[in-house]
């Protein structure tokens, strides 16, 4: 059995965070593990306002020991970290266990939660984790934060942010969210391997049920790497996986709806 781990927050509503990651790993036929960094909750009495409760450094370290020392992984991803010590512990374990297939999802904001959770934390992610990442998977907002460039409004600008982020140490960069560009006819994303750009595209889905899309995408890339795919192949397959998942999205309530990673099976 191939093992893969996520270092991420729990989304109590089940659509994003480590819940999305574990569902995705399952679809790839892998054994998934999780080190929980924080608990994210959404308040139905407050228009689904998010709260984040970080897990203690002691508890996170103990989980990382379980996963990396106690078992070992073919690949890992990180998502919401939620505290400076979670960034540092992630760096320590990814570096000391020489996890080559490390996917950094630089989660800075949850959909609907508004602004960047914490600019200093984002800087720590850039400084400590980008250089370890085989792939970093920012959306347009996160790519702007990591690159220091304005948020991209064109494909060319997405490429430029990818180039700048690669210059900060990530091996490869996958800038997502081109579906949001004005007048976009397709759901574009940009992959940059340090030399060449590839624009990936899929049909543009008209849906509000996209909760957890970023988590699912980075988990799918980690899963592809764990299965031995090249980064480029893992990214291409992840793009198909998330498109399929979003095509099967559904509402949880009046505020939010996730994709459905299980739609990949097409068995029902
Ligand atoms: O989608 C970003 C995200 C990541 N991780 C956790 C979340 C969310 C958004 O709600 O709750 C745990």
Boltz pocket constraint, residues with backbone or C-beta under 6 A from the ligand:
constraints:
  - pocket:
      binder: B
      contacts: [[A, 8], [A, 9], [A, 10], [A, 11], [A, 12], [A, 16], [A, 17], [A, 18], [A, 38], [A, 40], [A, 50], [A, 79], [A, 80], [A, 107], [A, 109], [A, 110], [A, 111], [A, 211], [A, 212], [A, 213], [A, 214], [A, 215]]
      max_distance: 6.0
